[in-house]
């Protein structure tokens, strides 16, 4: 962990990076990505230059972490709060109404596995409906844990979704599914894509704004 102007940060070198990039994650802190041949002092210079922006993002990150702490003992599920009930000896998560029976020690890995299974059960029928509506079938559907993407659609018609969408309100999940399904017909973000999405989900702007504002809170 390095420091510049009293701001701690980590450095990661990437063969794909063409310039110095600085990011602030609410849960991982400040990261500087350097091209392989960049000098180490370029990271400190970038952090110093971007200090006002970084400090603003760090304040926002602190607010995000506080919102996550406030739901201690519960996890969100498509707009509902499910209460965690730890049980010694349990290895798998089981839902009982608005309760989740979870392992007594470190339930996070078992919770993620449960959410991945639940995500497939929630997303597949939505994707089937949306792809049929746009008249383009998908070729595969996978559930992932991407750091920065909520969904994707490949040129071959393969759809991918982040399981953490289940931590958001249901209309946000619906928006992302329809967004990616519309990419089956229009792969880019041209005006034609947005017209197609608006034709099927005329209220898409509100969940889109919600995801941009609150996406960082969608963690266990």
Biotite code that builds the C-alpha atoms (Angstrom):
import biotite.structure as struc

atoms = struc.array([
    struc.Atom([0.000, 0.000, 0.000], chain_id="A", res_id=1, res_name="UNK", atom_name="CA", element="C"),
    struc.Atom([1.548, 3.291, -1.109], chain_id="A", res_id=2, res_name="UNK", atom_name="CA", element="C"),
    struc.Atom([0.582, 6.788, -0.024], chain_id="A", res_id=3, res_name="UNK", atom_name="CA", element="C"),
    struc.Atom([0.416, 10.115, -1.837], chain_id="A", res_id=4, res_name="UNK", atom_name="CA", element="C"),
    struc.Atom([-0.694, 13.363, -0.210], chain_id="A", res_id=5, res_name="UNK", atom_name="CA", element="C"),
    struc.Atom([-2.051, 11.264, 2.698], chain_id="A", res_id=6, res_name="UNK", atom_name="CA", element="C"),
    struc.Atom([-4.219, 9.100, 0.425], chain_id="A", res_id=7, res_name="UNK", atom_name="CA", element="C"),
    struc.Atom([-3.374, 5.374, 0.587], chain_id="A", res_id=8, res_name="UNK", atom_name="CA", element="C"),
    struc.Atom([-3.629, 3.496, -2.701], chain_id="A", res_id=9, res_name="UNK", atom_name="CA", element="C"),
    struc.Atom([-2.614, 0.229, -4.316], chain_id="A", res_id=10, res_name="UNK", atom_name="CA", element="C"),
    struc.Atom([-0.843, -0.145, -7.657], chain_id="A", res_id=11, res_name="UNK", atom_name="CA", element="C"),
    struc.Atom([-1.668, -2.754, -10.265], chain_id="A", res_id=12, res_name="UNK", atom_name="CA", element="C"),
    struc.Atom([0.210, -3.119, -13.533], chain_id="A", res_id=13, res_name="UNK", atom_name="CA", element="C"),
    struc.Atom([-1.704, -4.231, -16.593], chain_id="A", res_id=14, res_name="UNK", atom_name="CA", element="C"),
    struc.Atom([-0.475, -5.220, -20.026], chain_id="A", res_id=15, res_name="UNK", atom_name="CA", element="C"),
    struc.Atom([-3.793, -3.938, -21.402], chain_id="A", res_id=16, res_name="UNK", atom_name="CA", element="C"),
    struc.Atom([-3.451, -0.453, -19.896], chain_id="A", res_id=17, res_name="UNK", atom_name="CA", element="C"),
    struc.Atom([-2.376, 2.286, -22.300], chain_id="A", res_id=18, res_name="UNK", atom_name="CA", element="C"),
    struc.Atom([-2.451, 5.093, -19.732], chain_id="A", res_id=19, res_name="UNK", atom_name="CA", element="C"),
    struc.Atom([-2.527, 5.602, -15.987], chain_id="A", res_id=20, res_name="UNK", atom_name="CA", element="C"),
    struc.Atom([-6.002, 5.008, -14.522], chain_id="A", res_id=21, res_name="UNK", atom_name="CA", element="C"),
    struc.Atom([-7.260, 5.769, -11.019], chain_id="A", res_id=22, res_name="UNK", atom_name="CA", element="C"),
    struc.Atom([-10.382, 4.174, -9.569], chain_id="A", res_id=23, res_name="UNK", atom_name="CA", element="C"),
    struc.Atom([-12.098, 4.358, -6.182], chain_id="A", res_id=24, res_name="UNK", atom_name="CA", element="C"),
    struc.Atom([-14.027, 1.320, -4.999], chain_id="A", res_id=25, res_name="UNK", atom_name="CA", element="C"),
    struc.Atom([-16.158, 1.579, -1.836], chain_id="A", res_id=26, res_name="UNK", atom_name="CA", element="C"),
    struc.Atom([-14.864, -1.769, -0.598], chain_id="A", res_id=27, res_name="UNK", atom_name="CA", element="C"),
    struc.Atom([-11.324, -1.976, -2.044], chain_id="A", res_id=28, res_name="UNK", atom_name="CA", element="C"),
    struc.Atom([-10.210, 1.649, -1.784], chain_id="A", res_id=29, res_name="UNK", atom_name="CA", element="C"),
    struc.Atom([-8.091, 3.596, -4.273], chain_id="A", res_id=30, res_name="UNK", atom_name="CA", element="C"),
    struc.Atom([-6.355, 1.672, -7.051], chain_id="A", res_id=31, res_name="UNK", atom_name="CA", element="C"),
    struc.Atom([-3.946, 2.991, -9.666], chain_id="A", res_id=32, res_name="UNK", atom_name="CA", element="C"),
    struc.Atom([-3.536, 0.915, -12.815], chain_id="A", res_id=33, res_name="UNK", atom_name="CA", element="C"),
    struc.Atom([-0.213, 1.457, -14.561], chain_id="A", res_id=34, res_name="UNK", atom_name="CA", element="C"),
    struc.Atom([0.935, 0.347, -18.022], chain_id="A", res_id=35, res_name="UNK", atom_name="CA", element="C"),
    struc.Atom([3.687, -2.228, -17.756], chain_id="A", res_id=36, res_name="UNK", atom_name="CA", element="C"),
    struc.Atom([6.460, 0.228, -18.689], chain_id="A", res_id=37, res_name="UNK", atom_name="CA", element="C"),
    struc.Atom([5.192, 3.159, -16.622], chain_id="A", res_id=38, res_name="UNK", atom_name="CA", element="C"),
    struc.Atom([7.328, 4.461, -13.765], chain_id="A", res_id=39, res_name="UNK", atom_name="CA", element="C"),
    struc.Atom([6.128, 3.984, -10.207], chain_id="A", res_id=40, res_name="UNK", atom_name="CA", element="C"),
    struc.Atom([6.154, 7.710, -9.495], chain_id="A", res_id=41, res_name="UNK", atom_name="CA", element="C"),
    struc.Atom([3.495, 8.210, -12.160], chain_id="A", res_id=42, res_name="UNK", atom_name="CA", element="C"),
    struc.Atom([1.012, 6.575, -9.769], chain_id="A", res_id=43, res_name="UNK", atom_name="CA", element="C"),
    struc.Atom([1.765, 9.105, -7.018], chain_id="A", res_id=44, res_name="UNK", atom_name="CA", element="C"),
    struc.Atom([1.541, 11.962, -9.514], chain_id="A", res_id=45, res_name="UNK", atom_name="CA", element="C"),
    struc.Atom([-1.860, 10.778, -10.745], chain_id="A", res_id=46, res_name="UNK", atom_name="CA", element="C"),
    struc.Atom([-3.229, 10.489, -7.201], chain_id="A", res_id=47, res_name="UNK", atom_name="CA", element="C"),
    struc.Atom([-1.937, 13.968, -6.327], chain_id="A", res_id=48, res_name="UNK", atom_name="CA", element="C"),
    struc.Atom([-3.466, 15.465, -9.470], chain_id="A", res_id=49, res_name="UNK", atom_name="CA", element="C"),
    struc.Atom([-6.840, 13.824, -8.881], chain_id="A", res_id=50, res_name="UNK", atom_name="CA", element="C"),
    struc.Atom([-6.951, 14.437, -5.137], chain_id="A", res_id=51, res_name="UNK", atom_name="CA", element="C"),
    struc.Atom([-10.200, 16.507, -5.069], chain_id="A", res_id=52, res_name="UNK", atom_name="CA", element="C"),
    struc.Atom([-12.021, 13.894, -7.189], chain_id="A", res_id=53, res_name="UNK", atom_name="CA", element="C"),
    struc.Atom([-10.606, 11.019, -5.101], chain_id="A", res_id=54, res_name="UNK", atom_name="CA", element="C"),
    struc.Atom([-11.595, 12.655, -1.814], chain_id="A", res_id=55, res_name="UNK", atom_name="CA", element="C"),
    struc.Atom([-15.127, 13.193, -3.093], chain_id="A", res_id=56, res_name="UNK", atom_name="CA", element="C"),
    struc.Atom([-15.356, 9.559, -4.179], chain_id="A", res_id=57, res_name="UNK", atom_name="CA", element="C"),
    struc.Atom([-13.963, 8.410, -0.813], chain_id="A", res_id=58, res_name="UNK", atom_name="CA", element="C"),
    struc.Atom([-16.715, 10.338, 0.990], chain_id="A", res_id=59, res_name="UNK", atom_name="CA", element="C"),
    struc.Atom([-19.273, 8.684, -1.265], chain_id="A", res_id=60, res_name="UNK", atom_name="CA", element="C"),
    struc.Atom([-17.625, 5.307, -0.560], chain_id="A", res_id=61, res_name="UNK", atom_name="CA", element="C"),
    struc.Atom([-17.935, 5.846, 3.186], chain_id="A", res_id=62, res_name="UNK", atom_name="CA", element="C"),
    struc.Atom([-21.653, 6.503, 2.741], chain_id="A", res_id=63, res_name="UNK", atom_name="CA", element="C"),
    struc.Atom([-21.990, 3.295, 0.714], chain_id="A", res_id=64, res_name="UNK", atom_name="CA", element="C"),
    struc.Atom([-20.283, 1.237, 3.418], chain_id="A", res_id=65, res_name="UNK", atom_name="CA", element="C"),
    struc.Atom([-22.558, 2.762, 6.048], chain_id="A", res_id=66, res_name="UNK", atom_name="CA", element="C"),
    struc.Atom([-25.668, 1.777, 4.063], chain_id="A", res_id=67, res_name="UNK", atom_name="CA", element="C"),
    struc.Atom([-24.346, -1.789, 3.814], chain_id="A", res_id=68, res_name="UNK", atom_name="CA", element="C"),
    struc.Atom([-23.639, -1.872, 7.572], chain_id="A", res_id=69, res_name="UNK", atom_name="CA", element="C"),
    struc.Atom([-27.156, -0.658, 8.337], chain_id="A", res_id=70, res_name="UNK", atom_name="CA", element="C"),
    struc.Atom([-28.664, -3.844, 6.982], chain_id="A", res_id=71, res_name="UNK", atom_name="CA", element="C"),
    struc.Atom([-26.648, -6.063, 9.353], chain_id="A", res_id=72, res_name="UNK", atom_name="CA", element="C"),
    struc.Atom([-28.358, -9.402, 9.867], chain_id="A", res_id=73, res_name="UNK", atom_name="CA", element="C"),
    struc.Atom([-30.311, -9.163, 6.622], chain_id="A", res_id=74, res_name="UNK", atom_name="CA", element="C"),
    struc.Atom([-29.671, -9.313, 2.891], chain_id="A", res_id=75, res_name="UNK", atom_name="CA", element="C"),
    struc.Atom([-31.783, -7.670, 0.169], chain_id="A", res_id=76, res_name="UNK", atom_name="CA", element="C"),
    struc.Atom([-33.533, -9.840, -2.396], chain_id="A", res_id=77, res_name="UNK", atom_name="CA", element="C"),
    struc.Atom([-35.361, -8.100, -5.249], chain_id="A", res_id=78, res_name="UNK", atom_name="CA", element="C"),
    struc.Atom([-36.633, -5.361, -2.977], chain_id="A", res_id=79, res_name="UNK", atom_name="CA", element="C"),
    struc.Atom([-37.314, -7.530, 0.093], chain_id="A", res_id=80, res_name="UNK", atom_name="CA", element="C"),
    struc.Atom([-35.162, -7.947, 3.193], chain_id="A", res_id=81, res_name="UNK", atom_name="CA", element="C"),
    struc.Atom([-34.362, -11.557, 4.080], chain_id="A", res_id=82, res_name="UNK", atom_name="CA", element="C"),
    struc.Atom([-33.264, -12.160, 7.667], chain_id="A", res_id=83, res_name="UNK", atom_name="CA", element="C"),
    struc.Atom([-30.151, -14.278, 8.155], chain_id="A", res_id=84, res_name="UNK", atom_name="CA", element="C"),
    struc.Atom([-30.526, -17.122, 10.648], chain_id="A", res_id=85, res_name="UNK", atom_name="CA", element="C"),
    struc.Atom([-27.128, -18.720, 11.428], chain_id="A", res_id=86, res_name="UNK", atom_name="CA", element="C"),
    struc.Atom([-27.140, -22.439, 12.251], chain_id="A", res_id=87, res_name="UNK", atom_name="CA", element="C"),
    struc.Atom([-24.081, -24.357, 13.409], chain_id="A", res_id=88, res_name="UNK", atom_name="CA", element="C"),
    struc.Atom([-23.254, -27.336, 11.225], chain_id="A", res_id=89, res_name="UNK", atom_name="CA", element="C"),
    struc.Atom([-25.160, -26.047, 8.208], chain_id="A", res_id=90, res_name="UNK", atom_name="CA", element="C"),
    struc.Atom([-23.237, -25.948, 4.920], chain_id="A", res_id=91, res_name="UNK", atom_name="CA", element="C"),
    struc.Atom([-25.927, -24.827, 2.456], chain_id="A", res_id=92, res_name="UNK", atom_name="CA", element="C"),
    struc.Atom([-28.294, -21.881, 2.523], chain_id="A", res_id=93, res_name="UNK", atom_name="CA", element="C"),
    struc.Atom([-32.004, -22.612, 2.688], chain_id="A", res_id=94, res_name="UNK", atom_name="CA", element="C"),
    struc.Atom([-34.802, -20.075, 2.331], chain_id="A", res_id=95, res_name="UNK", atom_name="CA", element="C"),
    struc.Atom([-37.763, -20.286, 4.691], chain_id="A", res_id=96, res_name="UNK", atom_name="CA", element="C"),
    struc.Atom([-40.212, -17.512, 3.913], chain_id="A", res_id=97, res_name="UNK", atom_name="CA", element="C"),
    struc.Atom([-38.417, -14.241, 4.624], chain_id="A", res_id=98, res_name="UNK", atom_name="CA", element="C"),
    struc.Atom([-35.559, -16.033, 6.396], chain_id="A", res_id=99, res_name="UNK", atom_name="CA", element="C"),
    struc.Atom([-32.341, -17.504, 5.072], chain_id="A", res_id=100, res_name="UNK", atom_name="CA", element="C"),
    struc.Atom([-30.882, -20.332, 7.117], chain_id="A", res_id=101, res_name="UNK", atom_name="CA", element="C"),
    struc.Atom([-27.117, -19.905, 6.731], chain_id="A", res_id=102, res_name="UNK", atom_name="CA", element="C"),
    struc.Atom([-23.925, -21.552, 8.064], chain_id="A", res_id=103, res_name="UNK", atom_name="CA", element="C"),
    struc.Atom([-22.994, -20.300, 11.502], chain_id="A", res_id=104, res_name="UNK", atom_name="CA", element="C"),
    struc.Atom([-19.407, -19.454, 10.600], chain_id="A", res_id=105, res_name="UNK", atom_name="CA", element="C"),
    struc.Atom([-18.663, -17.154, 7.641], chain_id="A", res_id=106, res_name="UNK", atom_name="CA", element="C"),
    struc.Atom([-21.867, -17.591, 5.632], chain_id="A", res_id=107, res_name="UNK", atom_name="CA", element="C"),
    struc.Atom([-20.662, -15.443, 2.710], chain_id="A", res_id=108, res_name="UNK", atom_name="CA", element="C"),
    struc.Atom([-19.407, -18.269, 0.418], chain_id="A", res_id=109, res_name="UNK", atom_name="CA", element="C"),
    struc.Atom([-22.586, -20.324, 0.889], chain_id="A", res_id=110, res_name="UNK", atom_name="CA", element="C"),
    struc.Atom([-24.701, -17.185, 0.441], chain_id="A", res_id=111, res_name="UNK", atom_name="CA", element="C"),
    struc.Atom([-23.033, -16.396, -2.872], chain_id="A", res_id=112, res_name="UNK", atom_name="CA", element="C"),
    struc.Atom([-23.620, -19.938, -4.105], chain_id="A", res_id=113, res_name="UNK", atom_name="CA", element="C"),
    struc.Atom([-27.292, -19.646, -3.125], chain_id="A", res_id=114, res_name="UNK", atom_name="CA", element="C"),
    struc.Atom([-27.654, -16.290, -4.862], chain_id="A", res_id=115, res_name="UNK", atom_name="CA", element="C"),
    struc.Atom([-26.042, -17.696, -8.016], chain_id="A", res_id=116, res_name="UNK", atom_name="CA", element="C"),
    struc.Atom([-28.590, -20.515, -8.127], chain_id="A", res_id=117, res_name="UNK", atom_name="CA", element="C"),
    struc.Atom([-31.419, -18.105, -7.385], chain_id="A", res_id=118, res_name="UNK", atom_name="CA", element="C"),
    struc.Atom([-30.182, -15.719, -10.080], chain_id="A", res_id=119, res_name="UNK", atom_name="CA", element="C"),
    struc.Atom([-30.458, -18.390, -12.753], chain_id="A", res_id=120, res_name="UNK", atom_name="CA", element="C"),
    struc.Atom([-33.976, -19.274, -11.600], chain_id="A", res_id=121, res_name="UNK", atom_name="CA", element="C"),
    struc.Atom([-35.029, -15.602, -11.676], chain_id="A", res_id=122, res_name="UNK", atom_name="CA", element="C"),
    struc.Atom([-33.246, -14.546, -14.851], chain_id="A", res_id=123, res_name="UNK", atom_name="CA", element="C"),
    struc.Atom([-33.854, -17.407, -17.285], chain_id="A", res_id=124, res_name="UNK", atom_name="CA", element="C"),
    struc.Atom([-37.645, -16.953, -17.567], chain_id="A", res_id=125, res_name="UNK", atom_name="CA", element="C"),
    struc.Atom([-37.188, -13.189, -17.882], chain_id="A", res_id=126, res_name="UNK", atom_name="CA", element="C"),
    struc.Atom([-34.589, -13.645, -20.612], chain_id="A", res_id=127, res_name="UNK", atom_name="CA", element="C"),
    struc.Atom([-36.818, -16.144, -22.422], chain_id="A", res_id=128, res_name="UNK", atom_name="CA", element="C"),
    struc.Atom([-39.688, -13.648, -22.425], chain_id="A", res_id=129, res_name="UNK", atom_name="CA", element="C"),
    struc.Atom([-37.544, -10.694, -23.476], chain_id="A", res_id=130, res_name="UNK", atom_name="CA", element="C"),
    struc.Atom([-35.674, -12.508, -26.254], chain_id="A", res_id=131, res_name="UNK", atom_name="CA", element="C"),
    struc.Atom([-38.943, -13.829, -27.658], chain_id="A", res_id=132, res_name="UNK", atom_name="CA", element="C"),
    struc.Atom([-40.383, -10.295, -27.617], chain_id="A", res_id=133, res_name="UNK", atom_name="CA", element="C"),
    struc.Atom([-37.464, -8.864, -29.617], chain_id="A", res_id=134, res_name="UNK", atom_name="CA", element="C"),
    struc.Atom([-37.497, -11.853, -31.957], chain_id="A", res_id=135, res_name="UNK", atom_name="CA", element="C"),
    struc.Atom([-33.903, -12.923, -31.333], chain_id="A", res_id=136, res_name="UNK", atom_name="CA", element="C"),
    struc.Atom([-33.061, -16.107, -29.369], chain_id="A", res_id=137, res_name="UNK", atom_name="CA", element="C"),
    struc.Atom([-29.996, -16.185, -27.161], chain_id="A", res_id=138, res_name="UNK", atom_name="CA", element="C"),
    struc.Atom([-27.410, -18.939, -27.569], chain_id="A", res_id=139, res_name="UNK", atom_name="CA", element="C"),
    struc.Atom([-26.261, -19.294, -23.944], chain_id="A", res_id=140, res_name="UNK", atom_name="CA", element="C"),
    struc.Atom([-26.873, -17.727, -20.555], chain_id="A", res_id=141, res_name="UNK", atom_name="CA", element="C"),
    struc.Atom([-24.320, -17.585, -17.751], chain_id="A", res_id=142, res_name="UNK", atom_name="CA", element="C"),
    struc.Atom([-24.357, -16.170, -14.222], chain_id="A", res_id=143, res_name="UNK", atom_name="CA", element="C"),
    struc.Atom([-21.162, -14.433, -13.156], chain_id="A", res_id=144, res_name="UNK", atom_name="CA", element="C"),
    struc.Atom([-19.640, -12.213, -10.484], chain_id="A", res_id=145, res_name="UNK", atom_name="CA", element="C"),
    struc.Atom([-18.230, -9.389, -12.578], chain_id="A", res_id=146, res_name="UNK", atom_name="CA", element="C"),
    struc.Atom([-16.563, -6.458, -10.875], chain_id="A", res_id=147, res_name="UNK", atom_name="CA", element="C"),
    struc.Atom([-17.857, -3.694, -13.123], chain_id="A", res_id=148, res_name="UNK", atom_name="CA", element="C"),
    struc.Atom([-20.540, -5.133, -15.416], chain_id="A", res_id=149, res_name="UNK", atom_name="CA", element="C"),
    struc.Atom([-24.133, -6.051, -14.648], chain_id="A", res_id=150, res_name="UNK", atom_name="CA", element="C"),
    struc.Atom([-24.800, -7.852, -17.902], chain_id="A", res_id=151, res_name="UNK", atom_name="CA", element="C"),
    struc.Atom([-23.447, -8.434, -21.379], chain_id="A", res_id=152, res_name="UNK", atom_name="CA", element="C"),
    struc.Atom([-24.448, -9.769, -24.772], chain_id="A", res_id=153, res_name="UNK", atom_name="CA", element="C"),
    struc.Atom([-21.887, -11.167, -27.197], chain_id="A", res_id=154, res_name="UNK", atom_name="CA", element="C"),
    struc.Atom([-22.032, -10.996, -30.968], chain_id="A", res_id=155, res_name="UNK", atom_name="CA", element="C"),
    struc.Atom([-22.858, -14.712, -30.933], chain_id="A", res_id=156, res_name="UNK", atom_name="CA", element="C"),
    struc.Atom([-25.956, -14.105, -28.798], chain_id="A", res_id=157, res_name="UNK", atom_name="CA", element="C"),
    struc.Atom([-24.557, -15.309, -25.467], chain_id="A", res_id=158, res_name="UNK", atom_name="CA", element="C"),
    struc.Atom([-25.998, -13.469, -22.463], chain_id="A", res_id=159, res_name="UNK", atom_name="CA", element="C"),
    struc.Atom([-24.242, -13.007, -19.142], chain_id="A", res_id=160, res_name="UNK", atom_name="CA", element="C"),
    struc.Atom([-25.631, -11.537, -15.914], chain_id="A", res_id=161, res_name="UNK", atom_name="CA", element="C"),
    struc.Atom([-24.200, -10.600, -12.543], chain_id="A", res_id=162, res_name="UNK", atom_name="CA", element="C"),
    struc.Atom([-25.804, -12.532, -9.672], chain_id="A", res_id=163, res_name="UNK", atom_name="CA", element="C"),
    struc.Atom([-25.599, -9.402, -7.505], chain_id="A", res_id=164, res_name="UNK", atom_name="CA", element="C"),
    struc.Atom([-28.538, -7.995, -9.466], chain_id="A", res_id=165, res_name="UNK", atom_name="CA", element="C"),
    struc.Atom([-30.717, -9.997, -7.077], chain_id="A", res_id=166, res_name="UNK", atom_name="CA", element="C"),
    struc.Atom([-29.629, -7.592, -4.340], chain_id="A", res_id=167, res_name="UNK", atom_name="CA", element="C"),
    struc.Atom([-31.375, -4.792, -6.241], chain_id="A", res_id=168, res_name="UNK", atom_name="CA", element="C"),
    struc.Atom([-35.098, -4.035, -6.570], chain_id="A", res_id=169, res_name="UNK", atom_name="CA", element="C"),
    struc.Atom([-36.930, -6.269, -9.030], chain_id="A", res_id=170, res_name="UNK", atom_name="CA", element="C"),
    struc.Atom([-37.424, -3.505, -11.595], chain_id="A", res_id=171, res_name="UNK", atom_name="CA", element="C"),
    struc.Atom([-33.634, -3.074, -11.787], chain_id="A", res_id=172, res_name="UNK", atom_name="CA", element="C"),
    struc.Atom([-33.154, -6.754, -12.596], chain_id="A", res_id=173, res_name="UNK", atom_name="CA", element="C"),
    struc.Atom([-35.906, -6.506, -15.221], chain_id="A", res_id=174, res_name="UNK", atom_name="CA", element="C"),
    struc.Atom([-34.223, -3.476, -16.785], chain_id="A", res_id=175, res_name="UNK", atom_name="CA", element="C"),
    struc.Atom([-30.851, -5.205, -17.131], chain_id="A", res_id=176, res_name="UNK", atom_name="CA", element="C"),
    struc.Atom([-32.410, -8.353, -18.609], chain_id="A", res_id=177, res_name="UNK", atom_name="CA", element="C"),
    struc.Atom([-34.344, -6.336, -21.197], chain_id="A", res_id=178, res_name="UNK", atom_name="CA", element="C"),
    struc.Atom([-31.286, -4.192, -21.915], chain_id="A", res_id=179, res_name="UNK", atom_name="CA", element="C"),
    struc.Atom([-29.211, -7.232, -22.808], chain_id="A", res_id=180, res_name="UNK", atom_name="CA", element="C"),
    struc.Atom([-32.073, -8.892, -24.695], chain_id="A", res_id=181, res_name="UNK", atom_name="CA", element="C"),
    struc.Atom([-32.393, -5.810, -26.878], chain_id="A", res_id=182, res_name="UNK", atom_name="CA", element="C"),
    struc.Atom([-28.700, -6.171, -27.694], chain_id="A", res_id=183, res_name="UNK", atom_name="CA", element="C"),
    struc.Atom([-29.593, -9.474, -29.352], chain_id="A", res_id=184, res_name="UNK", atom_name="CA", element="C"),
    struc.Atom([-31.263, -7.333, -32.034], chain_id="A", res_id=185, res_name="UNK", atom_name="CA", element="C"),
    struc.Atom([-29.057, -4.211, -31.873], chain_id="A", res_id=186, res_name="UNK", atom_name="CA", element="C"),
    struc.Atom([-25.584, -4.907, -30.518], chain_id="A", res_id=187, res_name="UNK", atom_name="CA", element="C"),
    struc.Atom([-24.489, -1.276, -30.036], chain_id="A", res_id=188, res_name="UNK", atom_name="CA", element="C"),
    struc.Atom([-25.929, 1.673, -28.113], chain_id="A", res_id=189, res_name="UNK", atom_name="CA", element="C"),
    struc.Atom([-27.164, 3.518, -31.173], chain_id="A", res_id=190, res_name="UNK", atom_name="CA", element="C"),
    struc.Atom([-30.429, 5.498, -31.121], chain_id="A", res_id=191, res_name="UNK", atom_name="CA", element="C"),
    struc.Atom([-32.099, 2.434, -32.611], chain_id="A", res_id=192, res_name="UNK", atom_name="CA", element="C"),
    struc.Atom([-31.132, 0.394, -29.552], chain_id="A", res_id=193, res_name="UNK", atom_name="CA", element="C"),
    struc.Atom([-32.628, 2.900, -27.119], chain_id="A", res_id=194, res_name="UNK", atom_name="CA", element="C"),
    struc.Atom([-35.806, 3.147, -29.191], chain_id="A", res_id=195, res_name="UNK", atom_name="CA", element="C"),
    struc.Atom([-36.156, -0.635, -29.086], chain_id="A", res_id=196, res_name="UNK", atom_name="CA", element="C"),
    struc.Atom([-35.596, -0.734, -25.322], chain_id="A", res_id=197, res_name="UNK", atom_name="CA", element="C"),
    struc.Atom([-38.061, 2.118, -24.766], chain_id="A", res_id=198, res_name="UNK", atom_name="CA", element="C"),
    struc.Atom([-40.673, 0.318, -26.875], chain_id="A", res_id=199, res_name="UNK", atom_name="CA", element="C"),
    struc.Atom([-40.532, -2.695, -24.559], chain_id="A", res_id=200, res_name="UNK", atom_name="CA", element="C"),
    struc.Atom([-39.630, -0.980, -21.257], chain_id="A", res_id=201, res_name="UNK", atom_name="CA", element="C"),
    struc.Atom([-40.784, 2.650, -21.479], chain_id="A", res_id=202, res_name="UNK", atom_name="CA", element="C"),
    struc.Atom([-39.826, 3.270, -17.841], chain_id="A", res_id=203, res_name="UNK", atom_name="CA", element="C"),
    struc.Atom([-36.254, 1.996, -18.182], chain_id="A", res_id=204, res_name="UNK", atom_name="CA", element="C"),
    struc.Atom([-34.603, 5.299, -17.243], chain_id="A", res_id=205, res_name="UNK", atom_name="CA", element="C"),
    struc.Atom([-35.580, 5.139, -13.568], chain_id="A", res_id=206, res_name="UNK", atom_name="CA", element="C"),
    struc.Atom([-34.040, 1.699, -12.788], chain_id="A", res_id=207, res_name="UNK", atom_name="CA", element="C"),
    struc.Atom([-31.052, 2.693, -14.906], chain_id="A", res_id=208, res_name="UNK", atom_name="CA", element="C"),
    struc.Atom([-30.520, 5.763, -12.693], chain_id="A", res_id=209, res_name="UNK", atom_name="CA", element="C"),
    struc.Atom([-31.033, 3.643, -9.556], chain_id="A", res_id=210, res_name="UNK", atom_name="CA", element="C"),
    struc.Atom([-28.321, 1.206, -10.629], chain_id="A", res_id=211, res_name="UNK", atom_name="CA", element="C"),
    struc.Atom([-25.868, 3.993, -11.336], chain_id="A", res_id=212, res_name="UNK", atom_name="CA", element="C"),
    struc.Atom([-26.536, 5.594, -7.960], chain_id="A", res_id=213, res_name="UNK", atom_name="CA", element="C"),
    struc.Atom([-26.711, 2.478, -5.778], chain_id="A", res_id=214, res_name="UNK", atom_name="CA", element="C"),
    struc.Atom([-24.842, -0.261, -7.649], chain_id="A", res_id=215, res_name="UNK", atom_name="CA", element="C"),
    struc.Atom([-21.908, -0.087, -5.242], chain_id="A", res_id=216, res_name="UNK", atom_name="CA", element="C"),
    struc.Atom([-24.184, -1.170, -2.362], chain_id="A", res_id=217, res_name="UNK", atom_name="CA", element="C"),
    struc.Atom([-25.039, -4.471, -4.064], chain_id="A", res_id=218, res_name="UNK", atom_name="CA", element="C"),
    struc.Atom([-22.658, -6.593, -2.014], chain_id="A", res_id=219, res_name="UNK", atom_name="CA", element="C"),
    struc.Atom([-23.170, -9.180, 0.708], chain_id="A", res_id=220, res_name="UNK", atom_name="CA", element="C"),
])
